Structure formats: C-alpha cells, structure tokens
C-alpha cells in the first residue's frame, strides 16, 4: 500500500494539478489524451478517498489543494477533465477542448475530497458522527458544516485549526442529539 500511495503522488502521476490517468513514463502517455494522461477531478477525488481510508491525510490535503488551485483557474467550476501537462510556476491548467464545464461529478468531487480531509464518517445505524484524524485544507483555518442531519438530529459541525492540530466539535444543536466521536 505504501508503494501505491507513493506512486499516486509521484511526479509520474501527479505533477501539480491532480492525478493523471496515465503516468508520464508510459509509452502511450499524452497529456492531451482523454484517457492517456489527462486529469479528471473525480478520479483525483477517488484517489483522495482511498488515501484517507489508510490515514494518509497529508496526501489528501495535497491532492485537495492542487484541485482547489485548478478550480480557481476555471472560475471555481471544475471541468469534466483537463490536460495533464506538468504544472509550471505562473501557468494555469490547460482546458481539454471538449470537456463539459461545469460538470456534475467534478463538482461533487470537491465534497468527496473535503470529506476525506476532514475524516468524516456518518454511522446511520448508530446515529453518530465519527471524525478521525481531521485535517483542514491548506489556507483554511475554520470550516462549519451547518444543519448536518443524522437521523432526526440536525447539528452544526465545526472544524478549527489550533496550532498544528485540528479540533472538531458540535457548535449548535438545532434538533435532537447526536454523539460525536473524534479520534486524533
């Protein structure tokens, strides 16, 4: 698993904007090819979710940060995919000519990456919120998820950077009670 995690964040697959569909050292690599070197935000989000399952929050934060920086260059509307050229200082990601912009699963990928960073898991059967080793994205010191519904309860879940740690707590309970289990 450690080898796979290293590959995902290596310069062969990740070069500043997200995870490429094919590594640069593979023979058919083409950064302008739909499936042979481009970057798909939802693929990057799936990689982030997988890394989070193995407690690799630092790697997740790196992927989320690169995808956020790409989104900024696309006016906060993530495209279906974009070209997998290596990122250079001052350059923007290169749009894929026929990609949908915005695109629904790319828009949803931002939430999957945020969930992976924050370590949130809702246990519907137990009606509890589990947070494990939360991390905040680079440059963000506070996130509040308002009116999070778990069973019959509605709560505000707050994440706050305190020094080099992230604390998580229930801020407001709008309806009902829900346990919060936090593991650092």
N, C-alpha and C positions, 0 to 999 in steps of 0.2 A: 504494500500500500504506500509506503514511504516513497518508493521509486516512482509510482504513478503520480503522486502529489508533486514530486519534483519535476516530472515531465510536463504537467499542466501549466506550471509557472515558469518553465524554461523559455529561453529566447526562441526556441524552435516552434513552440505553440503560442506563447503569449509574448507579444512584443509591444505592450503599451496600451492597447485599446480593448483587448478581450482575448478569449481563447479561439484560435483559428481552427477551422475544420480539418486541416491537414498541416503537418509540420513543414517548415521551410526546406528541410533536407530530404524530403520525399521527392521522387522523380516527377510525379505529375503536379507538384505544387505550382499554383498560380494564384497570386493574391486577388486577382480579379475574377476568379472562377467561383461559381455559386457554391460548389461543394469541395473544392480542392485548395482551399486556403483563405476563404473569406471568414468573416467574424459574424456570428449570429448571436444577438443578445440572449435569446432563450437558451442556447447551448451553454453560454457562459454562466447563466443562472443555474442551470442543472449541475454544472461542474461545481459552482459555489455551494449548492445544497449538499452535494456529495462530500465535499471537503468539510463542511460543517458537521456532518454525521461522524466524522473522525476527529472532531475537536480542533480543526485547523482554522480557527477564527482569523488568525493573522493573514492567512492566504485568502480567506473570504473577503476580508476588508480590502486587500489589494485588488481583487477582481472587481469588487463593487466600486472602488474608487476609479479604476480605469473606465468602467462602463459609465459612471456618472460623468466623467470628463468627456467621454464621447457624446453623451446625451446633450451636454452643454453646447457642443459644436453643431448639434442637429436641432437647436432651439427647444431642447427638453422634450423632443419627440423621437424616441428610439425607432430607427427603421427596422424593417424585417431582417436585413443584413447589411453589412458594408464591407468594403475591400480590406483585405488583410495585410496591407503594406506595413512595414516596420515604422513605428512612431518616431518622429524626429522632433527636436525642440522647435516649437513655434508652428508646427504643422497641425492641420485638422485631419480627422479621419476622412478617407475618400469614399464618397457615396457610391453604392452599387447602382448602376443606371436604371434598372427596372424594379428595384425594391419598393415595397409599399412603405409609405411614410405618412402618418404613423402606422403602426401595425399592432394588432391586439396582443398577440402573445409576447411581443417585445415589450410592450407597455407593462404587461403583467410580470415580466421577468424582474423588474425593479423591486417588486414586492417580495418575490421569492428570495432575491439577494439580501434584502433588508431582514427578512425572517432568519436567513442563515447567519447574518452578522449578529443579530440580537439573541439568537439561540432560543427562540420562542417555539414552544410546542403546546398545543391545547389538548388536554385529555378530556374528551367529551363524556366518556363513561364516568370518570371520577368528578367531572365538572371542576377541573382545576387548571391553572396556568402554570406551566413549567418553563423556567428560563435557566439555561445552562451556559455558563461562561460568556456572558454578553459582551459584545464589543460594539462600539459606535463607529460609523464610517468616518474617515479622515475629514477633519474640519467641522464636524458636528459634535456639539457638546451636550445636547439635550434632545430627546425625541419623546413625544407623548402620543400614545395611541388612544384616541378618545372613543368612548362608548363601545369598547370591546365586549361583545356578547358571548357569554359562556353559560349555556343552559338558560336559565331565567334571569341571570345576573347581567348587569351592564356596569363596566368599570373603566377607569382611565388608568392605563399602564404607563408609567414614567421611567425613562432611562436617563441617567445623569452621569456625565463624566466627572469623577472626583480624583484628581491627580492622575495616576496611571491606571485607575480602576474604573469600572462602570457599575453603578448601583442601580437597582431596579426596585420599584415599589409601586403599590396601588395608590393613586392620588385621590381620586373621587370615586365613591361607590354610588352610582345613580339608582340602581335597583338590585336588591339581593346581595348575597355574599358569595365570594368565590375565593378559594385558597390560592395563594401564590407561593410556589416552591422555587427557590432560587439556589442554584449550585454554582459556586465560583470555580 
